[in-house]
Amino acid sequence: MYGEDQFIILLAKVRDRAYEFVQQELKAMGLAGAPSHGAILVALIKYKTLSLTELAKIIDKKKSSTTELVDKLIRLGYVEKTIDPNDSRIKQVRLTKKSMALKGKFAKFSASLTQKTFNGISQQERQQSIETLEKILKNYQE
């Protein structure tokens, strides 16, 4: 059993195992790469088109890191950058036809990740866990 003084260690173990699971699932889908690539694709499936700034905020990465991740996905043919028609200074990111074909696989992947994460945990415990982690995250953002 872990105590309060080992909470971060436990959290890091969960993160590492989730990271491995996500990498395996992405590889099974034919997408070798970092889980952040999956986060970008999932965000774009949901929002269709996002500016680099919006995308960075959603995936909780610095804009420079997001740009690097997006550039790799461009080289792999999964996303493309366009110029915002209302402001030529803003670069937008959207999915390509190649990545749009993966929508069904991402839905299955998302369901699998949720099931793996919350297996054996009641709905009340799930909600409480989410709320607690949101509070902890907020502590680090202040």
N, CA and C atoms as an extended XYZ file, in Angstrom:
426
Properties=species:S:1:pos:R:3:atomname:S:1:resname:S:1:resid:I:1 pbc="F F F"
N         0.845       -1.186        0.000 N   MET     1
C         0.000        0.000        0.000 CA  MET     1
C         0.887        1.244        0.000 C   MET     1
N         0.524        2.192       -0.804 N   TYR     2
C         1.275        3.443       -0.917 CA  TYR     2
C         0.727        4.471        0.068 C   TYR     2
N         1.617        5.273        0.604 N   GLY     3
C         1.217        6.361        1.480 CA  GLY     3
C         1.249        7.674        0.719 C   GLY     3
N         0.802        8.741        1.380 N   GLU     4
C         0.785       10.072        0.762 CA  GLU     4
C         2.148       10.476        0.237 C   GLU     4
N         3.204       10.108        0.955 N   ASP     5
C         4.551       10.504        0.554 CA  ASP     5
C         5.021        9.774       -0.703 C   ASP     5
N         4.280        8.754       -1.135 N   GLN     6
C         4.633        8.013       -2.349 CA  GLN     6
C         3.615        8.212       -3.470 C   GLN     6
N         2.722        9.150       -3.292 N   PHE     7
C         1.663        9.376       -4.270 CA  PHE     7
C         2.216        9.688       -5.662 C   PHE     7
N         3.191       10.575       -5.724 N   ILE     8
C         3.761       10.960       -7.022 CA  ILE     8
C         4.449        9.766       -7.683 C   ILE     8
N         5.102        8.922       -6.889 N   ILE     9
C         5.727        7.711       -7.436 CA  ILE     9
C         4.661        6.811       -8.046 C   ILE     9
N         3.557        6.629       -7.345 N   LEU    10
C         2.452        5.817       -7.848 CA  LEU    10
C         1.868        6.425       -9.118 C   LEU    10
N         1.677        7.721       -9.105 N   LEU    11
C         1.148        8.413      -10.272 CA  LEU    11
C         2.081        8.244      -11.479 C   LEU    11
N         3.384        8.330      -11.238 N   ALA    12
C         4.365        8.149      -12.309 CA  ALA    12
C         4.315        6.725      -12.870 C   ALA    12
N         4.119        5.742      -12.011 N   LYS    13
C         4.004        4.359      -12.484 CA  LYS    13
C         2.779        4.188      -13.372 C   LYS    13
N         1.655        4.782      -12.947 N   VAL    14
C         0.430        4.709      -13.754 CA  VAL    14
C         0.671        5.367      -15.108 C   VAL    14
N         1.299        6.542      -15.098 N   ARG    15
C         1.591        7.258      -16.339 CA  ARG    15
C         2.468        6.417      -17.263 C   ARG    15
N         3.506        5.808      -16.704 N   ASP    16
C         4.409        4.992      -17.520 CA  ASP    16
C         3.696        3.805      -18.140 C   ASP    16
N         2.845        3.153      -17.362 N   ARG    17
C         2.117        1.989      -17.895 CA  ARG    17
C         1.076        2.411      -18.925 C   ARG    17
N         0.421        3.522      -18.682 N   ALA    18
C        -0.548        4.035      -19.661 CA  ALA    18
C         0.167        4.422      -20.951 C   ALA    18
N         1.331        5.041      -20.822 N   TYR    19
C         2.147        5.437      -21.979 CA  TYR    19
C         2.499        4.205      -22.818 C   TYR    19
N         2.940        3.136      -22.148 N   GLU    20
C         3.269        1.893      -22.856 CA  GLU    20
C         2.044        1.328      -23.569 C   GLU    20
N         0.896        1.346      -22.890 N   PHE    21
C        -0.336        0.834      -23.473 CA  PHE    21
C        -0.704        1.636      -24.716 C   PHE    21
N        -0.623        2.964      -24.616 N   VAL    22
C        -0.953        3.824      -25.745 CA  VAL    22
C         0.001        3.556      -26.915 C   VAL    22
N         1.288        3.426      -26.629 N   GLN    23
C         2.255        3.139      -27.696 CA  GLN    23
C         1.933        1.818      -28.397 C   GLN    23
N         1.587        0.790      -27.628 N   GLN    24
C         1.238       -0.503      -28.211 CA  GLN    24
C        -0.006       -0.391      -29.096 C   GLN    24
N        -1.003        0.337      -28.604 N   GLU    25
C        -2.236        0.498      -29.368 CA  GLU    25
C        -1.989        1.286      -30.666 C   GLU    25
N        -1.189        2.347      -30.572 N   LEU    26
C        -0.873        3.126      -31.773 CA  LEU    26
C        -0.112        2.272      -32.782 C   LEU    26
N         0.821        1.488      -32.293 N   LYS    27
C         1.597        0.611      -33.175 CA  LYS    27
C         0.676       -0.398      -33.866 C   LYS    27
N        -0.276       -0.950      -33.106 N   ALA    28
C        -1.234       -1.908      -33.673 CA  ALA    28
C        -2.087       -1.261      -34.760 C   ALA    28
N        -2.277        0.065      -34.661 N   MET    29
C        -3.047        0.800      -35.671 CA  MET    29
C        -2.167        1.220      -36.840 C   MET    29
N        -0.876        0.899      -36.763 N   GLY    30
C         0.033        1.291      -37.827 CA  GLY    30
C         0.607        2.677      -37.643 C   GLY    30
N         0.501        3.227      -36.434 N   LEU    31
C         1.011        4.562      -36.132 CA  LEU    31
C         2.137        4.460      -35.119 C   LEU    31
N         3.347        4.303      -35.595 N   ALA    32
C         4.475        4.316      -34.670 CA  ALA    32
C         4.712        5.763      -34.278 C   ALA    32
N         4.948        5.985      -33.010 N   GLY    33
C         5.198        7.348      -32.571 CA  GLY    33
C         4.820        7.550      -31.132 C   GLY    33
N         4.871        8.785      -30.719 N   ALA    34
C         4.604        9.143      -29.333 CA  ALA    34
C         3.101        9.242      -29.080 C   ALA    34
N         2.689        8.990      -27.838 N   PRO    35
C         1.279        9.171      -27.498 CA  PRO    35
C         0.771       10.581      -27.800 C   PRO    35
N         1.657       11.562      -27.790 N   SER    36
C         1.250       12.931      -28.134 CA  SER    36
C         0.735       13.011      -29.562 C   SER    36
N         1.247       12.154      -30.442 N   HIS    37
C         0.726       12.119      -31.811 CA  HIS    37
C        -0.731       11.700      -31.782 C   HIS    37
N        -1.024       10.679      -30.967 N   GLY    38
C        -2.412       10.233      -30.828 CA  GLY    38
C        -3.297       11.314      -30.253 C   GLY    38
N        -2.771       12.058      -29.279 N   ALA    39
C        -3.544       13.147      -28.671 CA  ALA    39
C        -3.888       14.210      -29.711 C   ALA    39
N        -2.945       14.508      -30.584 N   ILE    40
C        -3.188       15.500      -31.644 CA  ILE    40
C        -4.268       15.003      -32.587 C   ILE    40
N        -4.157       13.756      -33.015 N   LEU    41
C        -5.140       13.212      -33.958 CA  LEU    41
C        -6.528       13.160      -33.327 C   LEU    41
N        -6.610       12.756      -32.065 N   VAL    42
C        -7.908       12.714      -31.382 CA  VAL    42
C        -8.505       14.119      -31.272 C   VAL    42
N        -7.674       15.105      -30.935 N   ALA    43
C        -8.158       16.496      -30.842 CA  ALA    43
C        -8.686       16.971      -32.188 C   ALA    43
N        -7.984       16.628      -33.269 N   LEU    44
C        -8.413       17.071      -34.594 CA  LEU    44
C        -9.648       16.315      -35.074 C   LEU    44
N        -9.802       15.077      -34.645 N   ILE    45
C       -11.036       14.356      -34.961 CA  ILE    45
C       -12.212       15.072      -34.315 C   ILE    45
N       -12.016       15.519      -33.082 N   LYS    46
C       -13.088       16.194      -32.353 CA  LYS    46
C       -13.364       17.597      -32.890 C   LYS    46
N       -12.310       18.399      -33.121 N   TYR    47
C       -12.490       19.816      -33.449 CA  TYR    47
C       -12.308       20.154      -34.929 C   TYR    47
N       -11.927       19.185      -35.743 N   LYS    48
C       -11.737       19.354      -37.198 CA  LYS    48
C       -10.506       20.190      -37.560 C   LYS    48
N       -10.505       21.466      -37.197 N   THR    49
C        -9.388       22.364      -37.513 CA  THR    49
C        -9.062       23.179      -36.268 C   THR    49
N        -7.760       23.257      -35.958 N   LEU    50
C        -7.307       24.017      -34.798 CA  LEU    50
C        -6.060       24.812      -35.156 C   LEU    50
N        -5.917       25.969      -34.538 N   SER    51
C        -4.658       26.697      -34.687 CA  SER    51
C        -3.607       25.957      -33.862 C   SER    51
N        -2.346       26.203      -34.148 N   LEU    52
C        -1.279       25.578      -33.367 CA  LEU    52
C        -1.389       25.954      -31.885 C   LEU    52
N        -1.771       27.196      -31.614 N   THR    53
C        -1.928       27.654      -30.232 CA  THR    53
C        -3.045       26.887      -29.530 C   THR    53
N        -4.183       26.738      -30.197 N   GLU    54
C        -5.305       25.989      -29.615 CA  GLU    54
C        -4.923       24.526      -29.381 C   GLU    54
N        -4.261       23.947      -30.360 N   LEU    55
C        -3.845       22.551      -30.259 CA  LEU    55
C        -2.872       22.353      -29.105 C   LEU    55
N        -1.917       23.253      -28.956 N   ALA    56
C        -0.945       23.168      -27.858 CA  ALA    56
C        -1.657       23.203      -26.509 C   ALA    56
N        -2.658       24.052      -26.401 N   LYS    57
C        -3.398       24.157      -25.142 CA  LYS    57
C        -4.162       22.862      -24.854 C   LYS    57
N        -4.789       22.298      -25.859 N   ILE    58
C        -5.582       21.081      -25.682 CA  ILE    58
C        -4.706       19.903      -25.268 C   ILE    58
N        -3.541       19.755      -25.900 N   ILE    59
C        -2.680       18.614      -25.564 CA  ILE    59
C        -1.707       18.935      -24.435 C   ILE    59
N        -1.767       20.165      -23.923 N   ASP    60
C        -0.966       20.606      -22.782 CA  ASP    60
C         0.534       20.496      -23.054 C   ASP    60
N         0.937       21.045      -24.204 N   LYS    61
C         2.347       21.099      -24.589 CA  LYS    61
C         2.683       22.530      -24.977 C   LYS    61
N         3.975       22.858      -24.942 N   LYS    62
C         4.412       24.166      -25.422 CA  LYS    62
C         4.168       24.238      -26.924 C   LYS    62
N         3.975       25.451      -27.422 N   LYS    63
C         3.699       25.627      -28.847 CA  LYS    63
C         4.846       25.085      -29.696 C   LYS    63
N         6.093       25.290      -29.256 N   SER    64
C         7.242       24.800      -30.026 CA  SER    64
C         7.242       23.268      -30.096 C   SER    64
N         6.899       22.614      -28.989 N   SER    65
C         6.825       21.143      -28.973 CA  SER    65
C         5.685       20.659      -29.853 C   SER    65
N         4.565       21.358      -29.792 N   THR    66
C         3.414       21.000      -30.618 CA  THR    66
C         3.760       21.132      -32.093 C   THR    66
N         4.477       22.191      -32.440 N   THR    67
C         4.891       22.399      -33.829 CA  THR    67
C         5.750       21.232      -34.310 C   THR    67
N         6.686       20.773      -33.477 N   GLU    68
C         7.535       19.637      -33.843 CA  GLU    68
C         6.710       18.376      -34.051 C   GLU    68
N         5.764       18.119      -33.145 N   LEU    69
C         4.905       16.945      -33.271 CA  LEU    69
C         4.063       17.015      -34.542 C   LEU    69
N         3.498       18.187      -34.809 N   VAL    70
C         2.681       18.381      -36.006 CA  VAL    70
C         3.534       18.195      -37.260 C   VAL    70
N         4.739       18.739      -37.255 N   ASP    71
C         5.621       18.595      -38.420 CA  ASP    71
C         5.918       17.126      -38.716 C   ASP    71
N         6.094       16.323      -37.672 N   LYS    72
C         6.326       14.893      -37.886 CA  LYS    72
C         5.079       14.245      -38.476 C   LYS    72
N         3.904       14.611      -37.959 N   LEU    73
C         2.660       14.057      -38.504 CA  LEU    73
C         2.435       14.503      -39.948 C   LEU    73
N         2.903       15.689      -40.293 N   ILE    74
C         2.827       16.146      -41.687 CA  ILE    74
C         3.701       15.253      -42.561 C   ILE    74
N         4.937       14.994      -42.104 N   ARG    75
C         5.853       14.131      -42.875 CA  ARG    75
C         5.279       12.726      -43.062 C   ARG    75
N         4.513       12.256      -42.065 N   LEU    76
C         3.902       10.931      -42.146 CA  LEU    76
C         2.590       10.940      -42.948 C   LEU    76
N         2.109       12.145      -43.290 N   GLY    77
C         0.914       12.259      -44.114 CA  GLY    77
C        -0.404       12.262      -43.359 C   GLY    77
N        -0.375       12.476      -42.029 N   TYR    78
C        -1.599       12.410      -41.242 CA  TYR    78
C        -2.282       13.750      -41.015 C   TYR    78
N        -1.527       14.840      -41.064 N   VAL    79
C        -2.123       16.162      -40.900 CA  VAL    79
C        -1.512       17.113      -41.918 C   VAL    79
N        -2.171       18.248      -42.060 N   GLU    80
C        -1.645       19.304      -42.931 CA  GLU    80
C        -1.868       20.653      -42.269 C   GLU    80
N        -0.992       21.591      -42.595 N   LYS    81
C        -1.129       22.955      -42.099 CA  LYS    81
C        -1.714       23.807      -43.209 C   LYS    81
N        -2.569       24.720      -42.796 N   THR    82
C        -3.131       25.694      -43.728 CA  THR    82
C        -3.049       27.069      -43.057 C   THR    82
N        -3.271       28.086      -43.832 N   ILE    83
C        -3.294       29.450      -43.313 CA  ILE    83
C        -4.740       29.824      -43.003 C   ILE    83
N        -4.963       30.429      -41.856 N   ASP    84
C        -6.291       30.894      -41.476 CA  ASP    84
C        -6.747       31.925      -42.503 C   ASP    84
N        -7.911       31.719      -43.131 N   PRO    85
C        -8.375       32.661      -44.153 CA  PRO    85
C        -8.653       34.068      -43.609 C   PRO    85
N        -8.860       34.174      -42.286 N   ASN    86
C        -9.152       35.475      -41.688 CA  ASN    86
C        -7.912       36.185      -41.142 C   ASN    86
N        -6.823       35.423      -40.965 N   ASP    87
C        -5.601       36.005      -40.408 CA  ASP    87
C        -4.410       35.184      -40.894 C   ASP    87
N        -3.690       35.706      -41.858 N   SER    88
C        -2.603       34.951      -42.492 CA  SER    88
C        -1.440       34.649      -41.545 C   SER    88
N        -1.427       35.246      -40.357 N   ARG    89
C        -0.370       34.958      -39.374 CA  ARG    89
C        -0.636       33.658      -38.625 C   ARG    89
N        -1.872       33.160      -38.678 N   ILE    90
C        -2.271       31.984      -37.913 CA  ILE    90
C        -2.237       30.742      -38.793 C   ILE    90
N        -1.494       29.737      -38.319 N   LYS    91
C        -1.454       28.451      -39.017 CA  LYS    91
C        -2.452       27.510      -38.357 C   LYS    91
N        -3.232       26.872      -39.196 N   GLN    92
C        -4.223       25.917      -38.721 CA  GLN    92
C        -3.773       24.506      -39.088 C   GLN    92
N        -4.228       23.546      -38.291 N   VAL    93
C        -3.893       22.150      -38.519 CA  VAL    93
C        -5.183       21.373      -38.703 C   VAL    93
N        -5.167       20.466      -39.663 N   ARG    94
C        -6.339       19.611      -39.879 CA  ARG    94
C        -5.889       18.241      -40.365 C   ARG    94
N        -6.794       17.292      -40.280 N   LEU    95
C        -6.502       15.929      -40.696 CA  LEU    95
C        -6.456       15.818      -42.213 C   LEU    95
N        -5.708       14.828      -42.691 N   THR    96
C        -5.711       14.495      -44.118 CA  THR    96
C        -6.685       13.332      -44.339 C   THR    96
N        -6.900       12.987      -45.579 N   LYS    97
C        -7.761       11.839      -45.887 CA  LYS    97
C        -7.188       10.556      -45.274 C   LYS    97
N        -5.864       10.461      -45.265 N   LYS    98
C        -5.199        9.281      -44.692 CA  LYS    98
C        -5.582        9.098      -43.226 C   LYS    98
N        -5.567       10.155      -42.456 N   SER    99
C        -5.889       10.033      -41.032 CA  SER    99
C        -7.396        9.938      -40.796 C   SER    99
N        -8.189       10.534      -41.666 N   MET   100
C        -9.646       10.432      -41.534 CA  MET   100
C       -10.093        8.977      -41.627 C   MET   100
N        -9.337        8.184      -42.355 N   ALA   101
C        -9.656        6.767      -42.490 CA  ALA   101
C        -9.449        6.007      -41.182 C   ALA   101
N        -8.759        6.605      -40.227 N   LEU   102
C        -8.472        5.966      -38.937 CA  LEU   102
C        -9.497        6.290      -37.853 C   LEU   102
N       -10.513        7.082      -38.172 N   LYS   103
C       -11.486        7.515      -37.164 CA  LYS   103
C       -12.086        6.345      -36.385 C   LYS   103
N       -12.501        5.312      -37.069 N   GLY   104
C       -13.096        4.146      -36.409 CA  GLY   104
C       -12.106        3.460      -35.484 C   GLY   104
N       -10.856        3.355      -35.923 N   LYS   105
C        -9.826        2.743      -35.092 CA  LYS   105
C        -9.575        3.578      -33.844 C   LYS   105
N        -9.619        4.906      -33.978 N   PHE   106
C        -9.405        5.769      -32.819 CA  PHE   106
C       -10.558        5.659      -31.835 C   PHE   106
N       -11.771        5.464      -32.319 N   ALA   107
C       -12.916        5.281      -31.420 CA  ALA   107
C       -12.736        3.999      -30.611 C   ALA   107
N       -12.303        2.916      -31.266 N   LYS   108
C       -12.038        1.658      -30.563 CA  LYS   108
C       -10.881        1.816      -29.587 C   LYS   108
N        -9.849        2.525      -30.021 N   PHE   109
C        -8.684        2.771      -29.167 CA  PHE   109
C        -9.094        3.538      -27.908 C   PHE   109
N        -9.885        4.568      -28.073 N   SER   110
C       -10.336        5.377      -26.950 CA  SER   110
C       -11.150        4.539      -25.964 C   SER   110
N       -12.037        3.712      -26.486 N   ALA   111
C       -12.849        2.841      -25.629 CA  ALA   111
C       -11.967        1.837      -24.886 C   ALA   111
N       -10.979        1.308      -25.571 N   SER   112
C       -10.060        0.350      -24.962 CA  SER   112
C        -9.233        0.989      -23.848 C   SER   112
N        -8.771        2.203      -24.078 N   LEU   113
C        -7.995        2.931      -23.080 CA  LEU   113
C        -8.842        3.241      -21.843 C   LEU   113
N       -10.067        3.676      -22.064 N   THR   114
C       -10.975        3.966      -20.957 CA  THR   114
C       -11.265        2.697      -20.161 C   THR   114
N       -11.520        1.600      -20.859 N   GLN   115
C       -11.802        0.325      -20.189 CA  GLN   115
C       -10.597       -0.129      -19.371 C   GLN   115
N        -9.416       -0.039      -19.944 N   LYS   116
C        -8.198       -0.446      -19.238 CA  LYS   116
C        -7.995        0.419      -17.988 C   LYS   116
N        -8.216        1.705      -18.122 N   THR   117
C        -8.001        2.641      -17.023 CA  THR   117
C        -8.981        2.413      -15.877 C   THR   117
N       -10.240        2.223      -16.195 N   PHE   118
C       -11.273        2.187      -15.163 CA  PHE   118
C       -11.828        0.801      -14.857 C   PHE   118
N       -11.163       -0.253      -15.316 N   ASN   119
C       -11.609       -1.616      -15.043 CA  ASN   119
C       -11.701       -1.846      -13.535 C   ASN   119
N       -12.856       -2.308      -13.050 N   GLY   120
C       -13.041       -2.614      -11.635 CA  GLY   120
C       -13.266       -1.400      -10.755 C   GLY   120
N       -13.479       -0.239      -11.358 N   ILE   121
C       -13.678        0.998      -10.605 CA  ILE   121
C       -15.107        1.477      -10.843 C   ILE   121
N       -15.827        1.739       -9.763 N   SER   122
C       -17.228        2.154       -9.882 CA  SER   122
C       -17.330        3.536      -10.529 C   SER   122
N       -18.530        3.850      -10.996 N   GLN   123
C       -18.761        5.156      -11.621 CA  GLN   123
C       -18.485        6.284      -10.638 C   GLN   123
N       -18.862        6.106       -9.388 N   GLN   124
C       -18.612        7.126       -8.365 CA  GLN   124
C       -17.106        7.291       -8.139 C   GLN   124
N       -16.366        6.187       -8.063 N   GLU   125
C       -14.917        6.259       -7.881 CA  GLU   125
C       -14.235        6.908       -9.089 C   GLU   125
N       -14.744        6.616      -10.273 N   ARG   126
C       -14.200        7.227      -11.491 CA  ARG   126
C       -14.315        8.743      -11.419 C   ARG   126
N       -15.525        9.209      -11.106 N   GLN   127
C       -15.757       10.651      -11.053 CA  GLN   127
C       -14.918       11.299       -9.965 C   GLN   127
N       -14.832       10.651       -8.825 N   GLN   128
C       -14.036       11.183       -7.720 CA  GLN   128
C       -12.553       11.228       -8.094 C   GLN   128
N       -12.074       10.202       -8.782 N   SER   129
C       -10.669       10.181       -9.222 CA  SER   129
C       -10.376       11.323      -10.178 C   SER   129
N       -11.278       11.544      -11.114 N   ILE   130
C       -11.111       12.622      -12.088 CA  ILE   130
C       -11.088       13.968      -11.381 C   ILE   130
N       -12.031       14.183      -10.491 N   GLU   131
C       -12.091       15.454       -9.759 CA  GLU   131
C       -10.835       15.670       -8.913 C   GLU   131
N       -10.350       14.621       -8.269 N   THR   132
C        -9.145       14.743       -7.444 CA  THR   132
C        -7.929       15.069       -8.307 C   THR   132
N        -7.772       14.374       -9.421 N   LEU   133
C        -6.632       14.648      -10.297 CA  LEU   133
C        -6.697       16.055      -10.893 C   LEU   133
N        -7.897       16.538      -11.195 N   GLU   134
C        -8.044       17.913      -11.688 CA  GLU   134
C        -7.574       18.915      -10.634 C   GLU   134
N        -7.912       18.663       -9.378 N   LYS   135
C        -7.471       19.548       -8.283 CA  LYS   135
C        -5.951       19.504       -8.147 C   LYS   135
N        -5.378       18.317       -8.218 N   ILE   136
C        -3.925       18.189       -8.105 CA  ILE   136
C        -3.239       18.904       -9.263 C   ILE   136
N        -3.753       18.740      -10.469 N   LEU   137
C        -3.181       19.423      -11.627 CA  LEU   137
C        -3.244       20.934      -11.441 C   LEU   137
N        -4.361       21.417      -10.939 N   LYS   138
C        -4.513       22.863      -10.701 CA  LYS   138
C        -3.464       23.357       -9.714 C   LYS   138
N        -3.128       22.548       -8.713 N   ASN   139
C        -2.089       22.939       -7.748 CA  ASN   139
C        -0.753       23.215       -8.431 C   ASN   139
N        -0.469       22.510       -9.496 N   TYR   140
C         0.805       22.672      -10.210 CA  TYR   140
C         0.741       23.780      -11.257 C   TYR   140
N        -0.441       24.273      -11.543 N   GLN   141
C        -0.594       25.333      -12.537 CA  GLN   141
C        -0.602       26.713      -11.911 C   GLN   141
N        -0.645       26.786      -10.594 N   GLU   142
C        -0.710       28.082       -9.913 CA  GLU   142
C         0.662       28.681       -9.759 C   GLU   142
